[in-house]
Amino acid sequence: MIFLKYLVLVHCLLTVNLLVFAQQSPATFTNPIVPGFHSNPSICRVGDTYYMTHPTLEYFPALPIMRSEDLMNWEKIGHAIHRVDQMNFPDGLDNSLGIFAPSIRHHNGIFYVVCTCVGCKGNFIVPAINSEGPWSDPIWVKVPELDLEYQNGWKGRNVHKRPR
């Protein structure tokens, strides 16, 4: 009998907890959430805000940075590659040789975009103190893998150059 009362109490507490603290999903949303040319996104969360970037192939400005608080409404706040002098795209760069596989992360107060430009110098990291920029010049790194995020357990600690 005591067990049954306990079970009913736990059930009531869980039900109230779900009703009070559960996130409410919107009734509808538009798919795709970010329309246009925004394939293969990378998203990180800092506090209650989400940040996203995605590959831009041979297009400039490159690596758009977007911000959202609900993962459905995104605002473009800048680009990690936003100055012509940051990256020298060779003339006639084919889209299969452009910018691929970015990853955006935040560590110890610094944002990092880790990426590859196949037809440029290879793999690079672009740091910034503020997600809106300015973003630093790319730091080119020599590693064979395209996925720098997991190279040697990278979490930002191997980058010693502070952003401007």
Secondary structure by P-SEA (a helix, b strand, c coil): caaaaaaaaaaaaaaaaaaccccccccccccccccccccbbbbbbcccccccccccccccccbbbbbbccccbbbbcccccccccccccccccccccccccccccccccbbbbbbccccccccbbbbbcccccccccccccccccccccccccccccccccccc
